[in-house]
Amino acid sequence: MIGLMFLIGIGLWLTAAIMICHSIPRWLGVTKYGAVLSVLLFPVVLLAPVADEVIGRWQFNRLCEREAVVTLSPDWERVMRARQEPDVRRDFDGYMIPIHSWGGDIVDVDTGKVFFTSKSLFTKGGFLFGRLGLGLDSQATSCHPVNIQAIQKQVKLFELLKQGGTK
């Protein structure tokens, strides 16, 4: 049933795109090369509803490569006890789709300095998939640091957090 609705939606948009492209030269007052203009505009009009999704996903993936990382301070090996600070949400501006990150800092209880930081990114998509619900699920797309579990194990983070809670 969902597939049939999807095909009907595509058919309706294809029809609307043809009609819009046929009308644009008239709206602009172009008489000599109206057919050429219509043909050239057709791919643009056809892809316009998902352009934010395509560009936004590309931006999201590039941002993930740069931002979804774990950062360790140089003196992490000296930490004996740790506590986790509350996670912080940060919204990124200037992207085609809404993107936000959740990141948490782990603090050395004895010095009060942050020694471990991690950040993950999330998005629900663009206009059609995110806001109109055509993604057909409520799950956000996310990216996490690829090596976070190995680093947590190397640092013995959970043991440090357990030690930090007992004083």
N, C-alpha and C positions, 0 to 999 in steps of 0.2 A: 504494500500500500504506500509506504514512504517513497519507494522507487518510482511508482506511478505519479505521485504528487511532484516529485523532483523533475520527472520528464515533462510534465505539464507546465511546470514553472519555467523550465528551459525553453519550451516551445513558445510560451507567452512572451518571454523576454526576447526571444529571437524575432518574433513578429513585431514587437514594440521597437526593437532596434532598427529593423528594416524601415518601419514607418517614420521613425525619428530621422534616420539618415536621409530618407527621401524628402523630408520636409525642411531640413536645415538649409539647403541652398535657397529655397524660397523665402525662408525667414531672413536670411542674410541678403537677399536681393541679387544673388548670383544667378545669371541666366546662361552665360556662355559655357561654363565648365561645370554645370550643376551635377551631371552624372558622375564625372570624375571625382568631384568633391564628396559626393555620397559614398562612392566606393572606398575612398581613402578614409573617411570617417567611420565606416562600419566597424572595423576592428576596435577602434577606440571606444565607440559607444557600446559595443558588445561586451567588452571587458571592464567597463567603468564600474559596475557594481562590486567587482571583486578585486579591483586595483589596489585598494587599501589593504586587502588581505595578502596579496602577493608581495607588495612592497613591504608591508609591515612584518611579515614572516621573515623576509630576508634581513630586515633591520634587527628583528628579535634574535635571529641566529648569530649575527655579527656581534650584538651586544652580549650575548651569552658567552661567546669566546673570550671577550674582554673582561666581563664583570663577574661571572659565576666562578669564583675562585676561592681558595682557602689561603689565608695569609698568616704566617707564623712570624713572631718576633725573633730576632737573632738569639735572644737569651731564653728561649723556651725550655731548654734543658734544665734550667735552674728552678723551675716552678715545682713546688711541692704540694700546693693546695690551690684549688681553683673554684670559681663560682661563675655561673652563667648570668649574663645581663639579659634583660628582657629583649626579645626580638624587636627589630625596628623595621617598619614598612617605609619604603621610599618609592615614590612615583616618578617615573622618567617622563620628562616633557620633550616635545619635538619629534615624536615618532608617529607613524601612520596609525598604529593601533595602541591601545592603552597597555603599558608595560609597568609592572612594579616589581620591587625586589623585597625579599625578607632576609634579613641578615642578623646574625647574633655575634656578640663578642663574648669571649671567655677571658676572665680577669684573674690574674695572680692575686690570691687573697692576701698574701704577705706584703706585696709591693703596691697593689692597687692598679697595676698597669695591665693593659690588654696585651695578651700574648697570642691569641688565636681568634681569627675572624673568618667567618664564612658567609657567603651570599648566594642566594638562589633567586632566579627570575621567573616571573609568571605572566601570562597573558590569556585572555579569553578570546582574542581574535578581533577582527574588524567589524564593520557595520553589519554585514549580513550574518556572519557566523557568531559574532559575540553579542551584538545588541538585539538582533531579531531572533536569535535562537536557532538558526539554521545549522549550527554545529551539532544539533540534536543531542547534546549532552551538556552537563553543567561543569564538566571538568576543564580546568585551565591547562594550557600547554605550559610546561615548565622545563627549566634546565637547572641542574645542580652541578657543583664542582665534581669533576670526574674522579678525582683522587681523594675525596673527603674521608672515606672509610679507612683507607690505608694510612692517611695522616693521623686520623683519630687513634688508630691502633698504635702507630709509631710513637705518638705523644703520650699514649696511655691516658687519654682524655677522661674517660669515664671513671678511672681510678682517682685521678686528680680531683674530679668533681665530687666524688664520694668523700675524699679527704677534706675537701673544702667545706662540706656540710657538717662535719663533726669537729666542733671546737667549743 
